[in-house]
Amino acid sequence: MAEIKILAIESSAKPASAAVTEEGKIIAQSYINNGLTHSRTLLPLIEDMLKNAGLSYDDIGLVAVAKGPGSFTGVRIGVATAKGICWAKDIPAAGVSTLEAMAFQLSGTEDLICAVMDARRNEVYNAIFENRNGRPKRLCPDRAVPLSVLEEEMRASGRKYALVGDGAELCFRYMTEKGVNVRLAPENIRFQSAWGVSMAAERAERSSAGGLVPEYLRISQAEREKLSRE
């Protein structure tokens, strides 16, 4: 995807970030983790970043967004923001897995990469990757899986795992107590980032704005409570 600037958006967890990249090189990047809702902060974050870099939406060739899994509200806001930009400026879109985007941050490790987010109720959103030629190669689909099941898989493989994502510390504590061979990614590259989204988008399928759809993996707590009442 040479000569195309990618605007990447990440809002699947508490922090929000945006980046503009070209051929993997960061041109501009912005990150915020101040506790305010993404509905208030995400679009101003993007527009301030573009302005400070001397860019506009007219310079963007692709809008990439983390489409899930993750926070239901965060993913929904990120996808809606990306769709709005694409519709307004007639820019193609690419939705990428939050977990795959995180795996790019460990593209130099020889360990298996375990991208993990806290899904509550003793479950995690998870996918496993292996580095091949400097890029993470997916070994399983994105899934919501109990920690006990993930432990069994890790133990059976006999490999060492590098944990990345906002569920990494939770997973690290659980796995080390069980004697599984894991390590934490360094904190500065452990969490979701828009740069990872842009890297995953380089080979992702493009779509129109209408083709962007969140992928939550499971229903929300509100929907579960509604079903239980019914």
Contacts in CASP RR format, 6 or more apart in sequence:
PFRMAT RR
TARGET T0000
AUTHOR 0000-0000-0000
METHOD contacts of the structure
MODEL  1
MAEIKILAIESSAKPASAAVTEEGKIIAQSYINNGLTHSRTLLPLIEDML
KNAGLSYDDIGLVAVAKGPGSFTGVRIGVATAKGICWAKDIPAAGVSTLE
AMAFQLSGTEDLICAVMDARRNEVYNAIFENRNGRPKRLCPDRAVPLSVL
EEEMRASGRKYALVGDGAELCFRYMTEKGVNVRLAPENIRFQSAWGVSMA
AERAERSSAGGLVPEYLRISQAEREKLSRE
1 23 0 8 1.000
1 62 0 8 1.000
1 202 0 8 1.000
2 23 0 8 1.000
3 22 0 8 1.000
3 23 0 8 1.000
4 22 0 8 1.000
4 61 0 8 1.000
4 62 0 8 1.000
5 20 0 8 1.000
5 21 0 8 1.000
5 22 0 8 1.000
5 27 0 8 1.000
5 55 0 8 1.000
5 59 0 8 1.000
5 60 0 8 1.000
5 61 0 8 1.000
5 62 0 8 1.000
6 20 0 8 1.000
6 21 0 8 1.000
6 22 0 8 1.000
6 60 0 8 1.000
6 61 0 8 1.000
6 62 0 8 1.000
6 63 0 8 1.000
6 64 0 8 1.000
6 198 0 8 1.000
6 201 0 8 1.000
6 202 0 8 1.000
7 18 0 8 1.000
7 19 0 8 1.000
7 20 0 8 1.000
7 46 0 8 1.000
7 50 0 8 1.000
7 57 0 8 1.000
7 60 0 8 1.000
7 61 0 8 1.000
7 62 0 8 1.000
7 63 0 8 1.000
7 64 0 8 1.000
7 85 0 8 1.000
7 91 0 8 1.000
8 18 0 8 1.000
8 19 0 8 1.000
8 20 0 8 1.000
8 21 0 8 1.000
8 63 0 8 1.000
8 64 0 8 1.000
8 65 0 8 1.000
8 194 0 8 1.000
8 195 0 8 1.000
8 196 0 8 1.000
8 197 0 8 1.000
8 198 0 8 1.000
8 201 0 8 1.000
9 17 0 8 1.000
9 18 0 8 1.000
9 42 0 8 1.000
9 46 0 8 1.000
9 63 0 8 1.000
9 64 0 8 1.000
9 65 0 8 1.000
9 66 0 8 1.000
9 78 0 8 1.000
9 81 0 8 1.000
9 82 0 8 1.000
9 194 0 8 1.000
9 197 0 8 1.000
10 16 0 8 1.000
10 17 0 8 1.000
10 18 0 8 1.000
10 65 0 8 1.000
10 66 0 8 1.000
10 98 0 8 1.000
10 101 0 8 1.000
10 192 0 8 1.000
10 193 0 8 1.000
10 194 0 8 1.000
10 196 0 8 1.000
10 197 0 8 1.000
11 17 0 8 1.000
11 38 0 8 1.000
11 42 0 8 1.000
11 66 0 8 1.000
11 74 0 8 1.000
11 75 0 8 1.000
11 77 0 8 1.000
11 78 0 8 1.000
11 81 0 8 1.000
12 66 0 8 1.000
12 68 0 8 1.000
12 69 0 8 1.000
12 70 0 8 1.000
12 71 0 8 1.000
12 74 0 8 1.000
12 75 0 8 1.000
12 98 0 8 1.000
12 117 0 8 1.000
12 192 0 8 1.000
13 70 0 8 1.000
13 71 0 8 1.000
13 74 0 8 1.000
13 117 0 8 1.000
13 166 0 8 1.000
13 191 0 8 1.000
13 192 0 8 1.000
14 33 0 8 1.000
14 35 0 8 1.000
14 71 0 8 1.000
14 166 0 8 1.000
15 31 0 8 1.000
15 32 0 8 1.000
15 33 0 8 1.000
15 191 0 8 1.000
15 192 0 8 1.000
16 31 0 8 1.000
16 32 0 8 1.000
16 33 0 8 1.000
16 38 0 8 1.000
16 41 0 8 1.000
16 42 0 8 1.000
16 45 0 8 1.000
17 29 0 8 1.000
17 30 0 8 1.000
17 31 0 8 1.000
17 32 0 8 1.000
17 45 0 8 1.000
17 192 0 8 1.000
17 193 0 8 1.000
17 194 0 8 1.000
18 29 0 8 1.000
18 30 0 8 1.000
18 42 0 8 1.000
18 45 0 8 1.000
18 46 0 8 1.000
18 49 0 8 1.000
18 194 0 8 1.000
19 26 0 8 1.000
19 27 0 8 1.000
19 28 0 8 1.000
19 29 0 8 1.000
19 30 0 8 1.000
19 49 0 8 1.000
19 193 0 8 1.000
19 194 0 8 1.000
19 195 0 8 1.000
19 197 0 8 1.000
19 198 0 8 1.000
20 26 0 8 1.000
20 27 0 8 1.000
20 28 0 8 1.000
20 29 0 8 1.000
20 49 0 8 1.000
20 50 0 8 1.000
20 53 0 8 1.000
20 55 0 8 1.000
20 60 0 8 1.000
21 27 0 8 1.000
21 195 0 8 1.000
21 198 0 8 1.000
21 199 0 8 1.000
24 198 0 8 1.000
24 199 0 8 1.000
24 202 0 8 1.000
26 195 0 8 1.000
27 53 0 8 1.000
27 55 0 8 1.000
28 49 0 8 1.000
28 50 0 8 1.000
28 52 0 8 1.000
28 53 0 8 1.000
28 55 0 8 1.000
29 49 0 8 1.000
29 194 0 8 1.000
29 195 0 8 1.000
30 45 0 8 1.000
30 46 0 8 1.000
30 48 0 8 1.000
30 49 0 8 1.000
31 193 0 8 1.000
31 194 0 8 1.000
32 41 0 8 1.000
32 45 0 8 1.000
34 41 0 8 1.000
37 73 0 8 1.000
37 77 0 8 1.000
38 73 0 8 1.000
38 74 0 8 1.000
38 77 0 8 1.000
38 78 0 8 1.000
39 77 0 8 1.000
42 77 0 8 1.000
42 78 0 8 1.000
42 81 0 8 1.000
43 81 0 8 1.000
46 81 0 8 1.000
46 85 0 8 1.000
50 56 0 8 1.000
50 57 0 8 1.000
57 85 0 8 1.000
57 88 0 8 1.000
57 89 0 8 1.000
57 91 0 8 1.000
58 89 0 8 1.000
60 89 0 8 1.000
60 91 0 8 1.000
61 91 0 8 1.000
61 92 0 8 1.000
62 91 0 8 1.000
62 92 0 8 1.000
62 93 0 8 1.000
62 94 0 8 1.000
62 201 0 8 1.000
62 206 0 8 1.000
63 82 0 8 1.000
63 85 0 8 1.000
63 86 0 8 1.000
63 91 0 8 1.000
63 92 0 8 1.000
63 93 0 8 1.000
63 94 0 8 1.000
64 82 0 8 1.000
64 93 0 8 1.000
64 94 0 8 1.000
64 95 0 8 1.000
64 96 0 8 1.000
64 197 0 8 1.000
64 198 0 8 1.000
64 200 0 8 1.000
64 201 0 8 1.000
64 204 0 8 1.000
65 78 0 8 1.000
65 79 0 8 1.000
65 81 0 8 1.000
65 82 0 8 1.000
65 93 0 8 1.000
65 94 0 8 1.000
65 95 0 8 1.000
65 96 0 8 1.000
65 197 0 8 1.000
65 212 0 8 1.000
66 75 0 8 1.000
66 78 0 8 1.000
66 95 0 8 1.000
66 96 0 8 1.000
66 97 0 8 1.000
66 98 0 8 1.000
66 101 0 8 1.000
66 192 0 8 1.000
66 197 0 8 1.000
67 75 0 8 1.000
67 79 0 8 1.000
67 95 0 8 1.000
67 96 0 8 1.000
67 97 0 8 1.000
67 98 0 8 1.000
67 212 0 8 1.000
67 213 0 8 1.000
67 214 0 8 1.000
67 215 0 8 1.000
68 75 0 8 1.000
68 97 0 8 1.000
68 98 0 8 1.000
68 142 0 8 1.000
68 214 0 8 1.000
68 215 0 8 1.000
68 216 0 8 1.000
68 217 0 8 1.000
69 75 0 8 1.000
69 97 0 8 1.000
69 98 0 8 1.000
69 99 0 8 1.000
69 117 0 8 1.000
69 119 0 8 1.000
69 125 0 8 1.000
69 142 0 8 1.000
69 144 0 8 1.000
69 215 0 8 1.000
69 216 0 8 1.000
69 217 0 8 1.000
70 98 0 8 1.000
70 117 0 8 1.000
70 119 0 8 1.000
70 125 0 8 1.000
70 216 0 8 1.000
72 216 0 8 1.000
72 220 0 8 1.000
75 98 0 8 1.000
75 214 0 8 1.000
75 215 0 8 1.000
75 216 0 8 1.000
76 214 0 8 1.000
79 95 0 8 1.000
79 212 0 8 1.000
79 213 0 8 1.000
79 214 0 8 1.000
82 93 0 8 1.000
82 95 0 8 1.000
82 209 0 8 1.000
82 212 0 8 1.000
83 93 0 8 1.000
83 209 0 8 1.000
83 210 0 8 1.000
83 212 0 8 1.000
84 209 0 8 1.000
85 91 0 8 1.000
86 92 0 8 1.000
86 93 0 8 1.000
86 208 0 8 1.000
86 209 0 8 1.000
86 212 0 8 1.000
87 209 0 8 1.000
87 210 0 8 1.000
92 206 0 8 1.000
92 207 0 8 1.000
92 208 0 8 1.000
93 206 0 8 1.000
93 207 0 8 1.000
93 208 0 8 1.000
93 209 0 8 1.000
93 210 0 8 1.000
93 211 0 8 1.000
93 212 0 8 1.000
94 201 0 8 1.000
94 204 0 8 1.000
94 205 0 8 1.000
94 206 0 8 1.000
94 207 0 8 1.000
95 201 0 8 1.000
95 204 0 8 1.000
95 207 0 8 1.000
95 212 0 8 1.000
96 197 0 8 1.000
96 200 0 8 1.000
96 201 0 8 1.000
96 204 0 8 1.000
97 127 0 8 1.000
97 142 0 8 1.000
97 200 0 8 1.000
97 215 0 8 1.000
98 117 0 8 1.000
98 125 0 8 1.000
98 192 0 8 1.000
99 115 0 8 1.000
99 116 0 8 1.000
99 117 0 8 1.000
99 125 0 8 1.000
99 126 0 8 1.000
99 127 0 8 1.000
99 142 0 8 1.000
100 115 0 8 1.000
100 127 0 8 1.000
100 129 0 8 1.000
100 136 0 8 1.000
100 138 0 8 1.000
100 142 0 8 1.000
100 200 0 8 1.000
101 192 0 8 1.000
101 193 0 8 1.000
101 196 0 8 1.000
101 197 0 8 1.000
101 199 0 8 1.000
101 200 0 8 1.000
102 115 0 8 1.000
102 164 0 8 1.000
102 165 0 8 1.000
102 191 0 8 1.000
102 192 0 8 1.000
102 193 0 8 1.000
102 196 0 8 1.000
103 113 0 8 1.000
103 115 0 8 1.000
103 127 0 8 1.000
103 129 0 8 1.000
103 136 0 8 1.000
103 164 0 8 1.000
104 135 0 8 1.000
104 136 0 8 1.000
104 195 0 8 1.000
104 196 0 8 1.000
104 199 0 8 1.000
104 200 0 8 1.000
105 164 0 8 1.000
105 185 0 8 1.000
105 189 0 8 1.000
105 190 0 8 1.000
105 193 0 8 1.000
105 195 0 8 1.000
105 196 0 8 1.000
106 113 0 8 1.000
106 131 0 8 1.000
106 136 0 8 1.000
106 162 0 8 1.000
106 164 0 8 1.000
106 185 0 8 1.000
106 189 0 8 1.000
107 131 0 8 1.000
107 134 0 8 1.000
107 135 0 8 1.000
107 136 0 8 1.000
108 131 0 8 1.000
108 134 0 8 1.000
109 131 0 8 1.000
109 162 0 8 1.000
110 131 0 8 1.000
111 159 0 8 1.000
111 160 0 8 1.000
111 161 0 8 1.000
111 162 0 8 1.000
111 183 0 8 1.000
112 128 0 8 1.000
112 129 0 8 1.000
112 130 0 8 1.000
112 139 0 8 1.000
112 157 0 8 1.000
112 159 0 8 1.000
112 160 0 8 1.000
112 161 0 8 1.000
112 162 0 8 1.000
113 128 0 8 1.000
113 129 0 8 1.000
113 130 0 8 1.000
113 131 0 8 1.000
113 136 0 8 1.000
113 161 0 8 1.000
113 162 0 8 1.000
113 164 0 8 1.000
114 126 0 8 1.000
114 128 0 8 1.000
114 150 0 8 1.000
114 154 0 8 1.000
114 161 0 8 1.000
114 162 0 8 1.000
114 163 0 8 1.000
114 164 0 8 1.000
114 171 0 8 1.000
114 182 0 8 1.000
115 126 0 8 1.000
115 127 0 8 1.000
115 128 0 8 1.000
115 129 0 8 1.000
115 164 0 8 1.000
115 165 0 8 1.000
116 124 0 8 1.000
116 125 0 8 1.000
116 126 0 8 1.000
116 150 0 8 1.000
116 163 0 8 1.000
116 164 0 8 1.000
116 165 0 8 1.000
116 167 0 8 1.000
116 168 0 8 1.000
116 170 0 8 1.000
116 171 0 8 1.000
117 124 0 8 1.000
117 125 0 8 1.000
117 126 0 8 1.000
117 165 0 8 1.000
117 166 0 8 1.000
117 167 0 8 1.000
118 124 0 8 1.000
118 125 0 8 1.000
118 166 0 8 1.000
118 167 0 8 1.000
118 170 0 8 1.000
119 125 0 8 1.000
119 144 0 8 1.000
119 217 0 8 1.000
119 218 0 8 1.000
122 146 0 8 1.000
122 147 0 8 1.000
122 148 0 8 1.000
123 144 0 8 1.000
123 145 0 8 1.000
123 146 0 8 1.000
123 147 0 8 1.000
124 144 0 8 1.000
124 145 0 8 1.000
124 147 0 8 1.000
124 150 0 8 1.000
124 167 0 8 1.000
124 170 0 8 1.000
124 171 0 8 1.000
125 142 0 8 1.000
125 143 0 8 1.000
125 144 0 8 1.000
125 217 0 8 1.000
126 142 0 8 1.000
126 143 0 8 1.000
126 144 0 8 1.000
126 145 0 8 1.000
126 150 0 8 1.000
127 138 0 8 1.000
127 139 0 8 1.000
127 140 0 8 1.000
127 141 0 8 1.000
127 142 0 8 1.000
127 143 0 8 1.000
128 138 0 8 1.000
128 139 0 8 1.000
128 140 0 8 1.000
128 153 0 8 1.000
128 161 0 8 1.000
129 136 0 8 1.000
129 137 0 8 1.000
129 138 0 8 1.000
129 139 0 8 1.000
130 136 0 8 1.000
130 137 0 8 1.000
130 139 0 8 1.000
131 137 0 8 1.000
142 215 0 8 1.000
142 217 0 8 1.000
143 217 0 8 1.000
144 217 0 8 1.000
144 218 0 8 1.000
147 171 0 8 1.000
147 174 0 8 1.000
150 171 0 8 1.000
151 174 0 8 1.000
151 175 0 8 1.000
151 178 0 8 1.000
151 180 0 8 1.000
154 161 0 8 1.000
154 175 0 8 1.000
154 180 0 8 1.000
154 181 0 8 1.000
154 182 0 8 1.000
155 178 0 8 1.000
155 180 0 8 1.000
158 181 0 8 1.000
159 181 0 8 1.000
160 181 0 8 1.000
160 182 0 8 1.000
160 183 0 8 1.000
161 175 0 8 1.000
161 180 0 8 1.000
161 181 0 8 1.000
161 182 0 8 1.000
161 183 0 8 1.000
162 182 0 8 1.000
162 183 0 8 1.000
162 184 0 8 1.000
162 185 0 8 1.000
163 171 0 8 1.000
163 172 0 8 1.000
163 175 0 8 1.000
163 182 0 8 1.000
163 183 0 8 1.000
163 184 0 8 1.000
163 185 0 8 1.000
163 190 0 8 1.000
164 185 0 8 1.000
164 189 0 8 1.000
164 190 0 8 1.000
165 185 0 8 1.000
165 190 0 8 1.000
165 191 0 8 1.000
165 192 0 8 1.000
166 190 0 8 1.000
166 191 0 8 1.000
166 192 0 8 1.000
168 184 0 8 1.000
168 185 0 8 1.000
168 190 0 8 1.000
169 184 0 8 1.000
171 182 0 8 1.000
172 182 0 8 1.000
172 183 0 8 1.000
172 184 0 8 1.000
175 182 0 8 1.000
176 182 0 8 1.000
184 190 0 8 1.000
219 227 0 8 1.000
END
